[in-house]
Amino acid sequence: MIINQLSTMPDEHIELWKAKLSSCRSVSALLRDLTKEYAASRNDAGAMLYSIFDHFSMDELGYIWKWDFERSGVGLTDERVDQLLAHLLAKESEG
């Protein structure tokens, strides 16, 4: 998958992160965990989500690009990202 080449997460870690989704409290928390674990940028974290979630669209990736990663007050807040992307966690819990 080409988009995964953008991320800094090794391919063998993808299944580990997928397994963590059932205990994940929010998409923004997952994003922050990914950026911390891999010293990743916002764009890299978006690419990682594309690899982790089976049904992740380019529209959803756009929300990550607009996310206020630095918490500077510009862009989508963590809470708004969670509202926009909560369905991803719901899909994963459904199987």
N, C-alpha and C positions, 0 to 999 in steps of 0.2 A: 504494500500500500504506500503510495507516494507521500501522502500527507504525514504519515508517521515519521518519515525521514526528517521532517521539520522539528520534531520534538526531541527532547534530550532524554526520553525514557527508553531504556532498552526494551526490545520486543518481548523478552521473557518476563518483564514486569507487568505487562498488560493484564494477564490473567490474575495476578495477585491483586491488582487494583479492582478488577471486576468483582472479585470475591469480597472485597471490602464494601461494595455498594450497599449491601443489605443493612449495614450498620451506619451508613453515612447519614448525617443529620441534615445536610443541605449541599446543593451544588457549589455554592460559594465556599463552604468549608472544604469541600473536595478540591476545588481550585487552589485554595490557599495551602492545603497539604501538599499538593503536587508542586507548587512553586517553591515551597520550602524544601521538600525532599530532593528536588533536582536543580535547585537554584535557577528555575525557569522563568522566562518572561511571560507576560500575558498571552502573547501569540503562541508560544510553545505550549502553555497550559491548554489553550484551545485545541491545538493539534493533539494533545494527549487525550482530551475528552473525546475527540473524534475517534480515537483508537479504542477507548474504554467502552463507550456506549455503542451498541449495535445500530441504533436508529438516530444518529446525530446528523443534523442537516447543516447546510451552509448558512441558512438563516439563523440557526441557533449559534453557530460559530460567530456570526456577526454580533450577537449579544456579548460574547466574550471580548471581542475587539473593542466594544464600547464600555466595558466594565471598568470601574474606578479602582484598578489594581493597586495604585499607590495611595488610595484613600485621600486624595487631594481635594475632593469635592467636585470633580469634573467627571462626568460619565455616569454609568449605571451603578447604583449602590449594590452592596452584597444582597440586601433585602430584595431589590428589584430583580436582580439576576436569579435569585431563588424563586421568585414568583413566576418569572418567564420560563424557567427551566425545570421546575418541580416535576413536571410530567416525565422527565427522563428517569428520575429515581422511581417513580410510580411504575413505569414500564418495566424496569429491571426487577422490581419486587414481584411483579406479576409473572415473571419468567419469560 
